[in-house]
Amino acid sequence: MIRRGEAFIVGIGATEFSTCSQRSELQLTLEATRAALADANLSVDAIDALVTYQNDSSDPLRLAYALGLDEVRFFAQTSYGGGGACATLQQAALAVQSGSAEAVVVYRGLNGRSKTRYGQPTTDSPAAYFPYSAPQGLLVPGHRFALAVHRYMHEYGLRNEDFAPISVAARGYAATNPSACFYQRPITIEDHQSSAWVAEPVLRVLDCCLETDGAVACIVTGGELARSLADRPVRILASSCGLVGEPEIASDFYRPVIGRLPESAIVAKNLWKQSGLSPDEIDVAILYDHFSPYVILQLEAFSFCKPGEGAHFVADGQISREGSLPVNPNGGQLGEGYVHGLNGVCEAVRQIRGGAANQIPDVEHVLVTGGPGLPSSGVILSAD
């Protein structure tokens, strides 16, 4: 549990988001880290801890060497890809609260278009189900994630067009965000419905997140240092991970109720308890949008609406600028860029500081989630 709010984000940095960075992932990470240090008005010598994702090619040892750090007192890597996105902040917060570190770099660097390409088919996987599912055509994440959504669609009588407003809203936000891949490129419902199927009848191309080159970093410190560095440090008010004992990841084959997000429900319960907030006190939500239907499923898991009502919540415009809960005003991973969700943390910080491209008025509390549909995580950030 995050106690007394004694962990703060004091600096954020990012590279451009592109389809061909022409730099190594380590170089991208260095650029983002240096930008975050400059934003925090902190020297590199002050850094004594590094936290990233388990599947980041620039592990703490490589980044420490590249930065010229002489003494790193804490390092960690979180599992489950985007599911552990907010767990990185939790690790950093716990490190500074315990006295294990004073200033932590949380980072993710990814050539996700020119190199890794998570959306490409694979013929090899360690998952136990893969030899059975691959011959049936389940070769990419979209295929596997679509299974749970298909069940949800069946339960509530939804069609793919019910997901279109999510993608349209994300690309609308991105169109007015100069940092977004889809800057000045909004889409319509008709564009969504004419895009190619990825997993019929569930996902179209415009339901799927981007493949992006880029890097993001943020600096986490304790309260005393944070207030000496920043005019408005952003408090890590609450954090949680969520894991249930299912035998597979991102497949949902063994869940008692397939079309639900039990890991996200665990995260939600803990965040509301730790923060003392209720869903109606969240001003902006940064919901992990690897696939558009999972925005609906998260709205329900975090109790912004009741089960089965997420599509109506979206259709009524509640996730828009003027709605009751603006969602992903940077454009999210559907519109700004895909860096395993850490760019959403930066957007949350900007919204609280008051300097976002699509600034929502009077933001005090922002929910950020990690990837749903697998072991997940989440944080609530707030003004100090």
N, C-alpha and C positions, 0 to 999 in steps of 0.2 A: 504493500500500500504506500502511495506517495503521501507523506505526512507533512503538514504545516506548509505545503507549497514551497519547500526549500530547494526546488530545482527549476531552472529557467533556461529558455532559449534566448541567447543574446546576439546571435549572428546567423545569417543564412546566406547561402551563395549557390549559384547554378551556372552552368555553361548554357550556350544556346542548345535548343532541341532541334535535331536535324535527322536526315536519313543517311548522311555520310560525313562523319566528323573528321575523317582523315587524321585522327590522332588515336593513340592507344587509350585504353580504358584508364590506365594509371595517369596519363597526362590529363585526361578529362577530370579525374578525381582531384588532382593537384590544383587545377584551375578553380574548381568549385570550392575547395577547402580554403584556398587563399582569398577568394572572394568573401567567404563566410568570416574569416579572420578580420579582413578589412572592415566588413560590416559591423563586427563586434568591437572594433578598435583594440584588437588583441594581437600580440606578437606570437609568432609560431613557437617561441621558447616557452610560452605559458601552457602549451598543450601537454598533458600528461596521460591522456587516455584516448583510445580509438575504438569505435564500435561500427560494425557494418553487417552485411548479410553473409550468410554462409556460402552463397554462390557468387559472391563478388570476387572477380579475378585479382583485385588489389587487396590482398589480405593485410591485416594490421602491420605485419613485419615489413612488407613492401612499401606501404605508405609511410611508415616511420622512417625508413631509410631515405625515401625520396624527399621527405620534409626536413631531414637532418636532425631528427629528434634524438637526444642523447639518453633520455630516461622516460620510458613509458611505464606507468604504474598499474594500468588497468587496460585490458582489451577483451573484446567479446565479439562473437558473430552469431546472429540469430538464424534460426532454421525456417524452412517452409516458404522460401521466396517472399512474395508480397504478403503472405500471411503474417510474417514477422516484421513487417514494416514499422509498426508502432512499438513493437517490442524493442527495437533499437533505442528508442527514446526512453523506454522503461529502464533498460540496462544503464544508460547514461545517467538517468536521474538517480537510480539506486547507488551508482558509484559515487556521485558527488555528495549524496546524503549520508553515506556511510563513512565518508572521509577517505575512501579509496582513491579518489581523484578530485582534482579541482576544476579542470577544463577539458571537456570531452568533445572530440570531433565525431559526429555521426554522419556517415557518408554512404553513397551508392553511385558507382560509375558503370555505365553500360553502353556498349555499342550494340544496341538491340535491333538495329536494322542492317547495318553493314557487316555485322559479324554473327551474333548469337542467334537471332531470329526465333524466338520462342513459338511463333505461330506456324513454323514449318513442320510438315509431317516427319515422324520418326519411325524407324522400323525396329527400334530397340528401347526397352524400358525395364527398370528393375521391378516395376509393379507386378504383383502376383496375377492380376487380372489381364495383363497385357497380351499374353499368348492367346487368350480367348476373345478379347475385344478387338485386337488389331485386324484379324481376318474379316471382321464385320465392318471395317472402315473407320474405327475409332482411333485416329492417328494423331490428332492435334488437341490442344487444351479445349478449344471450342466444342469439339465433339463430346468430350467427357463432361464438361460443365453443363452442357445442354441437357443431359439426362435428367438431372434434378429439376431443371426449369420446365422440361416437358411434362413432368408429373404435376408440377404446380399449375401449369396452364390447363391441364386436364381437370384439376380439382375446382378451378375457379372460372373455367370457360373463357380463357384468354386466347388471343391470337398474336402473331408476331407484330401486327400493327399497333398493339397496345404498348409495345416497347419503344416505338418510334419517337414519342415525345421526349424520352430520356436522351436519345442521341441528338435530337434537334436542339434541345436545351443546352447540352454540352457544347455542341459546335457553335451555337449562338454565343455563348460565353467566350469561347475560343476566338471567335471572329473579331472580338473587341479587346483581345489580350495580345499585345505585340510580341510576347514571348512564346506564344502558342504555335504549334505546327500548322494549325488550321486558322491562323490569323487572316481576317478578311475573306474567309471561305465558309459562310454559313450553309446549312443544308435545310431542305424542306422535308415534310412527311413523304412527299412523292419521291424525293431522292432516296430516302431510306427504303421505301418499298420497292424501288427499282434496282437496288443493289443486290448483288449475287448472294445466293444461299451459301452458308458455311455448314449449317446443320439444320436442314429443313425438317419440321416447320418452325424451328425455334430461333435460330440465329442467322442474320444476314451479315454481310461484310461491315455495314455501318452500325452493327451492334457490338463490334469487337474493338478493343483498344488498339492504340497505335503500336508500331514497332519503331523505337526511337533510339538515336544515339544521344548521349548526354550524361551529365553528372550533377548531383545535388549534394550539398553538405550543410550541416548546421552545428552550432556550438552550444553546448549545455554546460552551465556552471551552477554553483550554489548561490544562495540569495545575496550574501554580502558582496561577493565579486560581481554578480549580475548588476546590482544597483550602482556600483561604481563605474560600470562600463556603458550601460544603456539608459537612455532617458525613459524608455518604456519596455523593460524586459517582459517576456511572455512566459507566464507561469505554466508549468506542467502540473495541472491541478489533480489529475487522476490518470492512472494507467492500468491496463489489464491485458493478460493473454487469455485465450480460451481454447481448450483442447478436450475432445471426447475420445473415448477408447474405441474408435472405429478402426478396422484393419487396413483400410485403404485411404489414400489422399485424393481429393478432387474427383471422386467417383460416386460416392454416396450410395453405393449398392446395398449397404448393410444397415442403413438407418431405419429406425422404426417408422419415422415419417420422412419420406424422401425429399419432399419439396419444402424443407425448412433449413434454417442455419443454426444448429445447436451451439456451435462454437461462438458465433456472433452473439447469441443470447447470453452465454456466460460472460462475455466481455461487457455486454450492455448492463447486466445485473451488477457487476462489480464497479463499473464506472459510475452508475447512478448512486450506488452506496458510498463510494469513496468521496465523490464530489459533493454529495448532498443536493445535487441538481435533479430536475425532472426534464423530460424531453422538451417541454414547452419553454424551457429556459435556454435552449441552444439557439444561437442566432444564425449560425452557418454550419452546415454539415459537409465535410469532405469525405465522401463515401467511395470506397475503392471500386472503380468501375472498369474492371477488366472485361466484363460483358454487361451490356445495359440492363438485362433483367435482374442482375444482382443488386442494382440500386433499389428496385422494388422490394426484394427480399430483405435487404438491410433496413429499409424504412420500417418494415414490420417487426424485424428482430429487435430493433432499438425502440420500439413502442411509439414511433411517430404516428402510426396508424395501426389499426387492428389487422389480424391475418386476413388476407383476401382483399384488403382495401387499398393496397399500394398502388395498383394501376389507376384507380380513381383519384388518389392523392396526386399522382403525377399529371393525369389528364386535366385536372382542375387548375393546373398551373402553380401548385404549391411549391415547386422546386425552382421557380423562376425568381428574378430579382425582386419582383413585387409580391411573391408568395410568402407563406408563413415560414418556410424553411428553405432558403436558397441553398442549392446543392452544387458543389464543385464550380464555383464562380470563376475559376481559372480555366475551365474547359475540361478538367479532369484528365484521365488517361485516354478518354475517347477523343479529346480535342486539343489539349495542351501538349502532352507527351507522356510516354510510359517509361518511368524510371523506378519501377517497382513501388510506386506510391509515395516516395519520399518528397517528390515535388508538391504533393498535397500538403505536407507539413509546412513547407515554405509558404504556400498560399494561406494556410491558417495563420501563420505569423503575420503576414502582410495585412490580412483582414483585421487582426487585433490592433496592429500598429496604426492602421488607417491609410495605408498607401498602396492598396491593391489596384490592379487595372480595372477591375469591376468591383469597386468598393461598395459593400453593403453598409448602410448607416448604422452607427451605434453598436458595433460588434464587441461583445465582452466574452462570450463563451463559444468555442468552436469544437465540435466533435470531429476527430479524424479516425478512420478505420483502416485496418490492414485487410489483406485479401480474404474475402469470404469463401465458404465452400471447402475450406481446409483449416488446419490449426491457425487461429487468427489472433489479432491483437487490436488495441484501440487506445486512444488517449483523448482527454479533454484538456484543451489549452484555454487559458483565460488571461485577461488583463491583470497586471499586478495590483 
